[in-house]
Amino acid sequence: MSGFKKITILVPVYNEERTIKEVLEKVKQAPLPHGLEKEILVVDDDPHIREVICFALEKAGMSTAEAPDGAQALAWLEAGNAD
């Protein structure tokens, strides 16, 4: 891996009181960073969190990949998917 770029995305809280649809609507309205040309690996054991983060990144024009745990994230990296 040649280098890293840090970005921060604030994701609305998802719980029993807020449906995933409501959270995605909030994300649609949020300003997001632009300009990354590399694929971003999103790792989280909660599929809803991954969905929201990937949606936000893709909305900003970025490409995403997902992994539900560290083992799969490492396998993705070892397969040569990272720059």
PyMOL Python script that loads the backbone (N, CA, C, O; Angstrom):
from pymol import cmd

cmd.read_pdbstr("""\
ATOM      1  N   MET A   1       0.849  -1.171   0.000  1.00  0.00           N
ATOM      2  CA  MET A   1       0.000   0.000   0.000  1.00  0.00           C
ATOM      3  C   MET A   1       0.892   1.231   0.000  1.00  0.00           C
ATOM      4  O   MET A   1       1.787   1.374   0.833  1.00  0.00           O
ATOM      5  N   SER A   2       0.631   2.102  -0.939  1.00  0.00           N
ATOM      6  CA  SER A   2       1.508   3.251  -1.108  1.00  0.00           C
ATOM      7  C   SER A   2       1.254   4.361  -0.099  1.00  0.00           C
ATOM      8  O   SER A   2       2.202   5.038   0.299  1.00  0.00           O
ATOM      9  N   GLY A   3       0.051   4.569   0.317  1.00  0.00           N
ATOM     10  CA  GLY A   3      -0.231   5.642   1.256  1.00  0.00           C
ATOM     11  C   GLY A   3      -1.691   5.630   1.656  1.00  0.00           C
ATOM     12  O   GLY A   3      -2.499   4.865   1.131  1.00  0.00           O
ATOM     13  N   PHE A   4      -2.001   6.485   2.586  1.00  0.00           N
ATOM     14  CA  PHE A   4      -3.363   6.529   3.083  1.00  0.00           C
ATOM     15  C   PHE A   4      -3.859   7.958   3.034  1.00  0.00           C
ATOM     16  O   PHE A   4      -3.076   8.897   3.176  1.00  0.00           O
ATOM     17  N   LYS A   5      -5.128   8.123   2.837  1.00  0.00           N
ATOM     18  CA  LYS A   5      -5.769   9.423   2.933  1.00  0.00           C
ATOM     19  C   LYS A   5      -6.887   9.279   3.943  1.00  0.00           C
ATOM     20  O   LYS A   5      -7.738   8.399   3.811  1.00  0.00           O
ATOM     21  N   LYS A   6      -6.894  10.119   4.931  1.00  0.00           N
ATOM     22  CA  LYS A   6      -7.913  10.041   5.976  1.00  0.00           C
ATOM     23  C   LYS A   6      -9.087  10.930   5.600  1.00  0.00           C
ATOM     24  O   LYS A   6      -8.919  12.098   5.249  1.00  0.00           O
ATOM     25  N   ILE A   7     -10.275  10.352   5.680  1.00  0.00           N
ATOM     26  CA  ILE A   7     -11.493  11.127   5.517  1.00  0.00           C
ATOM     27  C   ILE A   7     -12.380  10.830   6.718  1.00  0.00           C
ATOM     28  O   ILE A   7     -12.279   9.768   7.332  1.00  0.00           O
ATOM     29  N   THR A   8     -13.234  11.767   7.040  1.00  0.00           N
ATOM     30  CA  THR A   8     -14.154  11.586   8.149  1.00  0.00           C
ATOM     31  C   THR A   8     -15.568  11.745   7.633  1.00  0.00           C
ATOM     32  O   THR A   8     -15.896  12.737   6.982  1.00  0.00           O
ATOM     33  N   ILE A   9     -16.401  10.765   7.926  1.00  0.00           N
ATOM     34  CA  ILE A   9     -17.812  10.833   7.571  1.00  0.00           C
ATOM     35  C   ILE A   9     -18.598  10.605   8.848  1.00  0.00           C
ATOM     36  O   ILE A   9     -18.412   9.595   9.527  1.00  0.00           O
ATOM     37  N   LEU A  10     -19.463  11.528   9.171  1.00  0.00           N
ATOM     38  CA  LEU A  10     -20.323  11.380  10.333  1.00  0.00           C
ATOM     39  C   LEU A  10     -21.596  10.682   9.872  1.00  0.00           C
ATOM     40  O   LEU A  10     -22.308  11.177   8.998  1.00  0.00           O
ATOM     41  N   VAL A  11     -21.869   9.542  10.464  1.00  0.00           N
ATOM     42  CA  VAL A  11     -23.018   8.728  10.076  1.00  0.00           C
ATOM     43  C   VAL A  11     -24.103   8.873  11.139  1.00  0.00           C
ATOM     44  O   VAL A  11     -23.826   8.727  12.329  1.00  0.00           O
ATOM     45  N   PRO A  12     -25.339   9.160  10.720  1.00  0.00           N
ATOM     46  CA  PRO A  12     -26.422   9.267  11.705  1.00  0.00           C
ATOM     47  C   PRO A  12     -26.585   7.965  12.481  1.00  0.00           C
ATOM     48  O   PRO A  12     -26.308   6.880  11.969  1.00  0.00           O
ATOM     49  N   VAL A  13     -27.033   8.090  13.705  1.00  0.00           N
ATOM     50  CA  VAL A  13     -27.219   6.927  14.574  1.00  0.00           C
ATOM     51  C   VAL A  13     -28.331   6.052  14.021  1.00  0.00           C
ATOM     52  O   VAL A  13     -29.386   6.537  13.612  1.00  0.00           O
ATOM     53  N   TYR A  14     -28.071   4.753  14.019  1.00  0.00           N
ATOM     54  CA  TYR A  14     -29.065   3.764  13.602  1.00  0.00           C
ATOM     55  C   TYR A  14     -29.441   2.952  14.827  1.00  0.00           C
ATOM     56  O   TYR A  14     -28.579   2.348  15.465  1.00  0.00           O
ATOM     57  N   ASN A  15     -30.709   2.934  15.155  1.00  0.00           N
ATOM     58  CA  ASN A  15     -31.192   2.119  16.269  1.00  0.00           C
ATOM     59  C   ASN A  15     -32.656   1.770  16.018  1.00  0.00           C
ATOM     60  O   ASN A  15     -33.175   2.005  14.926  1.00  0.00           O
ATOM     61  N   GLU A  16     -33.309   1.220  17.008  1.00  0.00           N
ATOM     62  CA  GLU A  16     -34.695   0.801  16.835  1.00  0.00           C
ATOM     63  C   GLU A  16     -35.613   1.972  16.496  1.00  0.00           C
ATOM     64  O   GLU A  16     -36.648   1.785  15.856  1.00  0.00           O
ATOM     65  N   GLU A  17     -35.241   3.168  16.921  1.00  0.00           N
ATOM     66  CA  GLU A  17     -36.102   4.321  16.700  1.00  0.00           C
ATOM     67  C   GLU A  17     -35.922   4.919  15.311  1.00  0.00           C
ATOM     68  O   GLU A  17     -36.795   5.639  14.826  1.00  0.00           O
ATOM     69  N   ARG A  18     -34.802   4.626  14.675  1.00  0.00           N
ATOM     70  CA  ARG A  18     -34.548   5.143  13.338  1.00  0.00           C
ATOM     71  C   ARG A  18     -34.357   3.955  12.403  1.00  0.00           C
ATOM     72  O   ARG A  18     -33.489   3.111  12.628  1.00  0.00           O
ATOM     73  N   THR A  19     -35.149   3.896  11.382  1.00  0.00           N
ATOM     74  CA  THR A  19     -35.009   2.804  10.425  1.00  0.00           C
ATOM     75  C   THR A  19     -33.821   3.090   9.510  1.00  0.00           C
ATOM     76  O   THR A  19     -33.367   4.229   9.402  1.00  0.00           O
ATOM     77  N   ILE A  20     -33.331   2.056   8.864  1.00  0.00           N
ATOM     78  CA  ILE A  20     -32.221   2.231   7.936  1.00  0.00           C
ATOM     79  C   ILE A  20     -32.621   3.192   6.816  1.00  0.00           C
ATOM     80  O   ILE A  20     -31.780   3.945   6.323  1.00  0.00           O
ATOM     81  N   LYS A  21     -33.889   3.176   6.410  1.00  0.00           N
ATOM     82  CA  LYS A  21     -34.369   4.091   5.367  1.00  0.00           C
ATOM     83  C   LYS A  21     -34.242   5.541   5.825  1.00  0.00           C
ATOM     84  O   LYS A  21     -33.837   6.403   5.046  1.00  0.00           O
ATOM     85  N   GLU A  22     -34.585   5.815   7.087  1.00  0.00           N
ATOM     86  CA  GLU A  22     -34.460   7.174   7.618  1.00  0.00           C
ATOM     87  C   GLU A  22     -32.995   7.619   7.656  1.00  0.00           C
ATOM     88  O   GLU A  22     -32.676   8.763   7.333  1.00  0.00           O
ATOM     89  N   VAL A  23     -32.119   6.709   8.051  1.00  0.00           N
ATOM     90  CA  VAL A  23     -30.693   7.033   8.102  1.00  0.00           C
ATOM     91  C   VAL A  23     -30.171   7.322   6.700  1.00  0.00           C
ATOM     92  O   VAL A  23     -29.423   8.281   6.507  1.00  0.00           O
ATOM     93  N   LEU A  24     -30.558   6.502   5.713  1.00  0.00           N
ATOM     94  CA  LEU A  24     -30.112   6.739   4.336  1.00  0.00           C
ATOM     95  C   LEU A  24     -30.622   8.081   3.814  1.00  0.00           C
ATOM     96  O   LEU A  24     -29.915   8.751   3.061  1.00  0.00           O
ATOM     97  N   GLU A  25     -31.820   8.482   4.193  1.00  0.00           N
ATOM     98  CA  GLU A  25     -32.340   9.786   3.781  1.00  0.00           C
ATOM     99  C   GLU A  25     -31.478  10.912   4.353  1.00  0.00           C
ATOM    100  O   GLU A  25     -31.212  11.896   3.663  1.00  0.00           O
ATOM    101  N   LYS A  26     -31.040  10.775   5.613  1.00  0.00           N
ATOM    102  CA  LYS A  26     -30.149  11.773   6.221  1.00  0.00           C
ATOM    103  C   LYS A  26     -28.827  11.833   5.472  1.00  0.00           C
ATOM    104  O   LYS A  26     -28.300  12.917   5.223  1.00  0.00           O
ATOM    105  N   VAL A  27     -28.292  10.677   5.113  1.00  0.00           N
ATOM    106  CA  VAL A  27     -27.017  10.627   4.394  1.00  0.00           C
ATOM    107  C   VAL A  27     -27.156  11.302   3.031  1.00  0.00           C
ATOM    108  O   VAL A  27     -26.240  11.997   2.590  1.00  0.00           O
ATOM    109  N   LYS A  28     -28.277  11.107   2.370  1.00  0.00           N
ATOM    110  CA  LYS A  28     -28.490  11.731   1.057  1.00  0.00           C
ATOM    111  C   LYS A  28     -28.389  13.249   1.133  1.00  0.00           C
ATOM    112  O   LYS A  28     -27.997  13.894   0.161  1.00  0.00           O
ATOM    113  N   GLN A  29     -28.736  13.818   2.273  1.00  0.00           N
ATOM    114  CA  GLN A  29     -28.746  15.270   2.441  1.00  0.00           C
ATOM    115  C   GLN A  29     -27.410  15.828   2.928  1.00  0.00           C
ATOM    116  O   GLN A  29     -27.210  17.042   2.912  1.00  0.00           O
ATOM    117  N   ALA A  30     -26.506  14.973   3.356  1.00  0.00           N
ATOM    118  CA  ALA A  30     -25.261  15.426   3.985  1.00  0.00           C
ATOM    119  C   ALA A  30     -24.210  15.791   2.947  1.00  0.00           C
ATOM    120  O   ALA A  30     -24.111  15.139   1.908  1.00  0.00           O
ATOM    121  N   PRO A  31     -23.416  16.839   3.222  1.00  0.00           N
ATOM    122  CA  PRO A  31     -22.273  17.142   2.351  1.00  0.00           C
ATOM    123  C   PRO A  31     -21.186  16.094   2.580  1.00  0.00           C
ATOM    124  O   PRO A  31     -20.905  15.728   3.721  1.00  0.00           O
ATOM    125  N   LEU A  32     -20.579  15.615   1.507  1.00  0.00           N
ATOM    126  CA  LEU A  32     -19.588  14.561   1.607  1.00  0.00           C
ATOM    127  C   LEU A  32     -18.317  14.944   0.868  1.00  0.00           C
ATOM    128  O   LEU A  32     -18.356  15.774  -0.040  1.00  0.00           O
ATOM    129  N   PRO A  33     -17.187  14.345   1.247  1.00  0.00           N
ATOM    130  CA  PRO A  33     -15.928  14.648   0.568  1.00  0.00           C
ATOM    131  C   PRO A  33     -15.940  14.119  -0.862  1.00  0.00           C
ATOM    132  O   PRO A  33     -16.618  13.137  -1.163  1.00  0.00           O
ATOM    133  N   HIS A  34     -15.201  14.762  -1.721  1.00  0.00           N
ATOM    134  CA  HIS A  34     -15.060  14.326  -3.111  1.00  0.00           C
ATOM    135  C   HIS A  34     -13.580  14.235  -3.453  1.00  0.00           C
ATOM    136  O   HIS A  34     -12.737  14.802  -2.758  1.00  0.00           O
ATOM    137  N   GLY A  35     -13.274  13.525  -4.518  1.00  0.00           N
ATOM    138  CA  GLY A  35     -11.922  13.557  -5.033  1.00  0.00           C
ATOM    139  C   GLY A  35     -11.066  12.330  -4.815  1.00  0.00           C
ATOM    140  O   GLY A  35      -9.919  12.314  -5.263  1.00  0.00           O
ATOM    141  N   LEU A  36     -11.560  11.307  -4.153  1.00  0.00           N
ATOM    142  CA  LEU A  36     -10.756  10.097  -4.003  1.00  0.00           C
ATOM    143  C   LEU A  36     -10.972   9.223  -5.227  1.00  0.00           C
ATOM    144  O   LEU A  36     -12.108   9.026  -5.659  1.00  0.00           O
ATOM    145  N   GLU A  37      -9.896   8.702  -5.783  1.00  0.00           N
ATOM    146  CA  GLU A  37     -10.008   7.893  -6.987  1.00  0.00           C
ATOM    147  C   GLU A  37      -9.762   6.417  -6.718  1.00  0.00           C
ATOM    148  O   GLU A  37      -9.786   5.614  -7.650  1.00  0.00           O
ATOM    149  N   LYS A  38      -9.530   6.048  -5.496  1.00  0.00           N
ATOM    150  CA  LYS A  38      -9.226   4.662  -5.152  1.00  0.00           C
ATOM    151  C   LYS A  38     -10.432   3.998  -4.510  1.00  0.00           C
ATOM    152  O   LYS A  38     -11.341   4.666  -4.017  1.00  0.00           O
ATOM    153  N   GLU A  39     -10.422   2.676  -4.526  1.00  0.00           N
ATOM    154  CA  GLU A  39     -11.498   1.931  -3.883  1.00  0.00           C
ATOM    155  C   GLU A  39     -11.297   1.948  -2.374  1.00  0.00           C
ATOM    156  O   GLU A  39     -10.175   1.819  -1.886  1.00  0.00           O
ATOM    157  N   ILE A  40     -12.382   2.107  -1.649  1.00  0.00           N
ATOM    158  CA  ILE A  40     -12.341   2.170  -0.193  1.00  0.00           C
ATOM    159  C   ILE A  40     -12.959   0.892   0.368  1.00  0.00           C
ATOM    160  O   ILE A  40     -14.072   0.518  -0.002  1.00  0.00           O
ATOM    161  N   LEU A  41     -12.237   0.233   1.257  1.00  0.00           N
ATOM    162  CA  LEU A  41     -12.735  -0.965   1.912  1.00  0.00           C
ATOM    163  C   LEU A  41     -13.442  -0.559   3.199  1.00  0.00           C
ATOM    164  O   LEU A  41     -12.840   0.050   4.083  1.00  0.00           O
ATOM    165  N   VAL A  42     -14.715  -0.899   3.294  1.00  0.00           N
ATOM    166  CA  VAL A  42     -15.528  -0.594   4.473  1.00  0.00           C
ATOM    167  C   VAL A  42     -15.665  -1.879   5.279  1.00  0.00           C
ATOM    168  O   VAL A  42     -16.194  -2.876   4.789  1.00  0.00           O
ATOM    169  N   VAL A  43     -15.183  -1.848   6.523  1.00  0.00           N
ATOM    170  CA  VAL A  43     -15.203  -3.033   7.380  1.00  0.00           C
ATOM    171  C   VAL A  43     -16.054  -2.749   8.610  1.00  0.00           C
ATOM    172  O   VAL A  43     -15.758  -1.841   9.387  1.00  0.00           O
ATOM    173  N   ASP A  44     -17.109  -3.529   8.780  1.00  0.00           N
ATOM    174  CA  ASP A  44     -17.947  -3.429   9.972  1.00  0.00           C
ATOM    175  C   ASP A  44     -18.782  -4.697  10.045  1.00  0.00           C
ATOM    176  O   ASP A  44     -19.205  -5.228   9.017  1.00  0.00           O
ATOM    177  N   ASP A  45     -19.018  -5.179  11.251  1.00  0.00           N
ATOM    178  CA  ASP A  45     -19.795  -6.409  11.393  1.00  0.00           C
ATOM    179  C   ASP A  45     -21.293  -6.182  11.245  1.00  0.00           C
ATOM    180  O   ASP A  45     -22.050  -7.143  11.103  1.00  0.00           O
ATOM    181  N   ASP A  46     -21.729  -4.941  11.275  1.00  0.00           N
ATOM    182  CA  ASP A  46     -23.145  -4.628  11.104  1.00  0.00           C
ATOM    183  C   ASP A  46     -23.424  -4.297   9.637  1.00  0.00           C
ATOM    184  O   ASP A  46     -22.923  -3.290   9.136  1.00  0.00           O
ATOM    185  N   PRO A  47     -24.207  -5.114   8.940  1.00  0.00           N
ATOM    186  CA  PRO A  47     -24.454  -4.863   7.517  1.00  0.00           C
ATOM    187  C   PRO A  47     -25.157  -3.535   7.253  1.00  0.00           C
ATOM    188  O   PRO A  47     -24.972  -2.941   6.190  1.00  0.00           O
ATOM    189  N   HIS A  48     -25.961  -3.060   8.205  1.00  0.00           N
ATOM    190  CA  HIS A  48     -26.637  -1.777   8.023  1.00  0.00           C
ATOM    191  C   HIS A  48     -25.637  -0.628   8.044  1.00  0.00           C
ATOM    192  O   HIS A  48     -25.746   0.305   7.248  1.00  0.00           O
ATOM    193  N   ILE A  49     -24.676  -0.690   8.938  1.00  0.00           N
ATOM    194  CA  ILE A  49     -23.641   0.344   9.006  1.00  0.00           C
ATOM    195  C   ILE A  49     -22.830   0.344   7.715  1.00  0.00           C
ATOM    196  O   ILE A  49     -22.558   1.402   7.147  1.00  0.00           O
ATOM    197  N   ARG A  50     -22.441  -0.854   7.251  1.00  0.00           N
ATOM    198  CA  ARG A  50     -21.701  -0.933   5.980  1.00  0.00           C
ATOM    199  C   ARG A  50     -22.518  -0.331   4.842  1.00  0.00           C
ATOM    200  O   ARG A  50     -21.985   0.391   3.998  1.00  0.00           O
ATOM    201  N   GLU A  51     -23.808  -0.631   4.825  1.00  0.00           N
ATOM    202  CA  GLU A  51     -24.669  -0.110   3.758  1.00  0.00           C
ATOM    203  C   GLU A  51     -24.703   1.415   3.767  1.00  0.00           C
ATOM    204  O   GLU A  51     -24.589   2.047   2.716  1.00  0.00           O
ATOM    205  N   VAL A  52     -24.859   2.002   4.940  1.00  0.00           N
ATOM    206  CA  VAL A  52     -24.924   3.461   5.044  1.00  0.00           C
ATOM    207  C   VAL A  52     -23.597   4.096   4.637  1.00  0.00           C
ATOM    208  O   VAL A  52     -23.579   5.071   3.886  1.00  0.00           O
ATOM    209  N   ILE A  53     -22.503   3.552   5.124  1.00  0.00           N
ATOM    210  CA  ILE A  53     -21.191   4.128   4.798  1.00  0.00           C
ATOM    211  C   ILE A  53     -20.900   3.972   3.312  1.00  0.00           C
ATOM    212  O   ILE A  53     -20.445   4.919   2.671  1.00  0.00           O
ATOM    213  N   CYS A  54     -21.153   2.796   2.758  1.00  0.00           N
ATOM    214  CA  CYS A  54     -20.926   2.591   1.316  1.00  0.00           C
ATOM    215  C   CYS A  54     -21.813   3.516   0.493  1.00  0.00           C
ATOM    216  O   CYS A  54     -21.364   4.083  -0.503  1.00  0.00           O
ATOM    217  N   PHE A  55     -23.058   3.669   0.900  1.00  0.00           N
ATOM    218  CA  PHE A  55     -23.975   4.563   0.195  1.00  0.00           C
ATOM    219  C   PHE A  55     -23.420   5.990   0.183  1.00  0.00           C
ATOM    220  O   PHE A  55     -23.415   6.653  -0.854  1.00  0.00           O
ATOM    221  N   ALA A  56     -22.955   6.453   1.346  1.00  0.00           N
ATOM    222  CA  ALA A  56     -22.413   7.808   1.448  1.00  0.00           C
ATOM    223  C   ALA A  56     -21.181   7.977   0.569  1.00  0.00           C
ATOM    224  O   ALA A  56     -21.053   8.982  -0.131  1.00  0.00           O
ATOM    225  N   LEU A  57     -20.287   7.017   0.596  1.00  0.00           N
ATOM    226  CA  LEU A  57     -19.070   7.102  -0.211  1.00  0.00           C
ATOM    227  C   LEU A  57     -19.384   7.041  -1.703  1.00  0.00           C
ATOM    228  O   LEU A  57     -18.807   7.791  -2.491  1.00  0.00           O
ATOM    229  N   GLU A  58     -20.286   6.160  -2.089  1.00  0.00           N
ATOM    230  CA  GLU A  58     -20.657   6.043  -3.496  1.00  0.00           C
ATOM    231  C   GLU A  58     -21.392   7.287  -3.981  1.00  0.00           C
ATOM    232  O   GLU A  58     -21.248   7.689  -5.136  1.00  0.00           O
ATOM    233  N   LYS A  59     -22.177   7.891  -3.099  1.00  0.00           N
ATOM    234  CA  LYS A  59     -22.858   9.150  -3.430  1.00  0.00           C
ATOM    235  C   LYS A  59     -21.830  10.236  -3.761  1.00  0.00           C
ATOM    236  O   LYS A  59     -22.070  11.103  -4.603  1.00  0.00           O
ATOM    237  N   ALA A  60     -20.698  10.170  -3.091  1.00  0.00           N
ATOM    238  CA  ALA A  60     -19.627  11.139  -3.321  1.00  0.00           C
ATOM    239  C   ALA A  60     -18.733  10.739  -4.493  1.00  0.00           C
ATOM    240  O   ALA A  60     -17.702  11.365  -4.737  1.00  0.00           O
ATOM    241  N   GLY A  61     -19.135   9.691  -5.218  1.00  0.00           N
ATOM    242  CA  GLY A  61     -18.400   9.294  -6.411  1.00  0.00           C
ATOM    243  C   GLY A  61     -17.242   8.349  -6.164  1.00  0.00           C
ATOM    244  O   GLY A  61     -16.376   8.200  -7.025  1.00  0.00           O
ATOM    245  N   MET A  62     -17.208   7.718  -5.022  1.00  0.00           N
ATOM    246  CA  MET A  62     -16.109   6.815  -4.696  1.00  0.00           C
ATOM    247  C   MET A  62     -16.535   5.369  -4.899  1.00  0.00           C
ATOM    248  O   MET A  62     -17.722   5.050  -4.844  1.00  0.00           O
ATOM    249  N   SER A  63     -15.579   4.514  -5.129  1.00  0.00           N
ATOM    250  CA  SER A  63     -15.822   3.085  -5.296  1.00  0.00           C
ATOM    251  C   SER A  63     -15.596   2.395  -3.954  1.00  0.00           C
ATOM    252  O   SER A  63     -14.659   2.732  -3.230  1.00  0.00           O
ATOM    253  N   THR A  64     -16.452   1.432  -3.623  1.00  0.00           N
ATOM    254  CA  THR A  64     -16.330   0.764  -2.328  1.00  0.00           C
ATOM    255  C   THR A  64     -16.290  -0.755  -2.470  1.00  0.00           C
ATOM    256  O   THR A  64     -16.777  -1.327  -3.445  1.00  0.00           O
ATOM    257  N   ALA A  65     -15.702  -1.374  -1.477  1.00  0.00           N
ATOM    258  CA  ALA A  65     -15.752  -2.818  -1.280  1.00  0.00           C
ATOM    259  C   ALA A  65     -16.126  -3.013   0.179  1.00  0.00           C
ATOM    260  O   ALA A  65     -15.892  -2.131   1.005  1.00  0.00           O
ATOM    261  N   GLU A  66     -16.708  -4.167   0.505  1.00  0.00           N
ATOM    262  CA  GLU A  66     -17.163  -4.411   1.874  1.00  0.00           C
ATOM    263  C   GLU A  66     -16.563  -5.685   2.445  1.00  0.00           C
ATOM    264  O   GLU A  66     -16.317  -6.655   1.729  1.00  0.00           O
ATOM    265  N   ALA A  67     -16.335  -5.657   3.753  1.00  0.00           N
ATOM    266  CA  ALA A  67     -15.913  -6.851   4.490  1.00  0.00           C
ATOM    267  C   ALA A  67     -16.621  -6.832   5.842  1.00  0.00           C
ATOM    268  O   ALA A  67     -16.645  -5.802   6.515  1.00  0.00           O
ATOM    269  N   PRO A  68     -17.202  -7.973   6.245  1.00  0.00           N
ATOM    270  CA  PRO A  68     -17.923  -8.016   7.511  1.00  0.00           C
ATOM    271  C   PRO A  68     -17.043  -8.212   8.738  1.00  0.00           C
ATOM    272  O   PRO A  68     -17.520  -8.107   9.868  1.00  0.00           O
ATOM    273  N   ASP A  69     -15.749  -8.499   8.522  1.00  0.00           N
ATOM    274  CA  ASP A  69     -14.867  -8.706   9.670  1.00  0.00           C
ATOM    275  C   ASP A  69     -13.408  -8.524   9.249  1.00  0.00           C
ATOM    276  O   ASP A  69     -13.095  -8.390   8.066  1.00  0.00           O
ATOM    277  N   GLY A  70     -12.536  -8.524  10.241  1.00  0.00           N
ATOM    278  CA  GLY A  70     -11.117  -8.307   9.984  1.00  0.00           C
ATOM    279  C   GLY A  70     -10.488  -9.386   9.127  1.00  0.00           C
ATOM    280  O   GLY A  70      -9.623  -9.095   8.301  1.00  0.00           O
ATOM    281  N   ALA A  71     -10.907 -10.628   9.310  1.00  0.00           N
ATOM    282  CA  ALA A  71     -10.339 -11.727   8.527  1.00  0.00           C
ATOM    283  C   ALA A  71     -10.627 -11.542   7.041  1.00  0.00           C
ATOM    284  O   ALA A  71      -9.744 -11.735   6.205  1.00  0.00           O
ATOM    285  N   GLN A  72     -11.853 -11.172   6.714  1.00  0.00           N
ATOM    286  CA  GLN A  72     -12.182 -10.955   5.309  1.00  0.00           C
ATOM    287  C   GLN A  72     -11.522  -9.693   4.762  1.00  0.00           C
ATOM    288  O   GLN A  72     -11.180  -9.630   3.581  1.00  0.00           O
ATOM    289  N   ALA A  73     -11.344  -8.699   5.613  1.00  0.00           N
ATOM    290  CA  ALA A  73     -10.640  -7.491   5.188  1.00  0.00           C
ATOM    291  C   ALA A  73      -9.183  -7.823   4.842  1.00  0.00           C
ATOM    292  O   ALA A  73      -8.661  -7.372   3.822  1.00  0.00           O
ATOM    293  N   LEU A  74      -8.539  -8.612   5.697  1.00  0.00           N
ATOM    294  CA  LEU A  74      -7.155  -9.020   5.415  1.00  0.00           C
ATOM    295  C   LEU A  74      -7.069  -9.868   4.155  1.00  0.00           C
ATOM    296  O   LEU A  74      -6.127  -9.720   3.376  1.00  0.00           O
ATOM    297  N   ALA A  75      -8.032 -10.747   3.944  1.00  0.00           N
ATOM    298  CA  ALA A  75      -8.050 -11.568   2.727  1.00  0.00           C
ATOM    299  C   ALA A  75      -8.181 -10.681   1.499  1.00  0.00           C
ATOM    300  O   ALA A  75      -7.540 -10.935   0.479  1.00  0.00           O
ATOM    301  N   TRP A  76      -9.007  -9.640   1.589  1.00  0.00           N
ATOM    302  CA  TRP A  76      -9.174  -8.696   0.489  1.00  0.00           C
ATOM    303  C   TRP A  76      -7.853  -7.985   0.179  1.00  0.00           C
ATOM    304  O   TRP A  76      -7.479  -7.811  -0.981  1.00  0.00           O
ATOM    305  N   LEU A  77      -7.162  -7.582   1.240  1.00  0.00           N
ATOM    306  CA  LEU A  77      -5.862  -6.909   1.070  1.00  0.00           C
ATOM    307  C   LEU A  77      -4.819  -7.858   0.489  1.00  0.00           C
ATOM    308  O   LEU A  77      -4.071  -7.496  -0.420  1.00  0.00           O
ATOM    309  N   GLU A  78      -4.778  -9.082   1.028  1.00  0.00           N
ATOM    310  CA  GLU A  78      -3.795 -10.066   0.570  1.00  0.00           C
ATOM    311  C   GLU A  78      -4.040 -10.508  -0.866  1.00  0.00           C
ATOM    312  O   GLU A  78      -3.118 -10.962  -1.543  1.00  0.00           O
ATOM    313  N   ALA A  79      -5.278 -10.379  -1.335  1.00  0.00           N
ATOM    314  CA  ALA A  79      -5.611 -10.731  -2.723  1.00  0.00           C
ATOM    315  C   ALA A  79      -5.122  -9.674  -3.702  1.00  0.00           C
ATOM    316  O   ALA A  79      -5.293  -9.811  -4.913  1.00  0.00           O
ATOM    317  N   GLY A  80      -4.516  -8.624  -3.174  1.00  0.00           N
ATOM    318  CA  GLY A  80      -3.969  -7.579  -4.044  1.00  0.00           C
ATOM    319  C   GLY A  80      -4.969  -6.529  -4.471  1.00  0.00           C
ATOM    320  O   GLY A  80      -4.758  -5.843  -5.471  1.00  0.00           O
ATOM    321  N   ASN A  81      -6.037  -6.394  -3.742  1.00  0.00           N
ATOM    322  CA  ASN A  81      -7.064  -5.416  -4.115  1.00  0.00           C
ATOM    323  C   ASN A  81      -6.714  -3.994  -3.684  1.00  0.00           C
ATOM    324  O   ASN A  81      -7.352  -3.043  -4.134  1.00  0.00           O
ATOM    325  N   ALA A  82      -5.723  -3.835  -2.831  1.00  0.00           N
ATOM    326  CA  ALA A  82      -5.343  -2.498  -2.349  1.00  0.00           C
ATOM    327  C   ALA A  82      -4.210  -1.938  -3.199  1.00  0.00           C
ATOM    328  O   ALA A  82      -3.369  -2.678  -3.711  1.00  0.00           O
ATOM    329  N   ASP A  83      -4.207  -0.628  -3.337  1.00  0.00           N
ATOM    330  CA  ASP A  83      -3.129   0.045  -4.065  1.00  0.00           C
ATOM    331  C   ASP A  83      -1.891   0.163  -3.193  1.00  0.00           C
ATOM    332  O   ASP A  83      -0.875   0.702  -3.632  1.00  0.00           O
TER     333      ASP A  83
END
""", "prot")
cmd.dss("prot")
cmd.show_as("cartoon", "prot")
cmd.util.cbc("prot")
cmd.orient("prot")
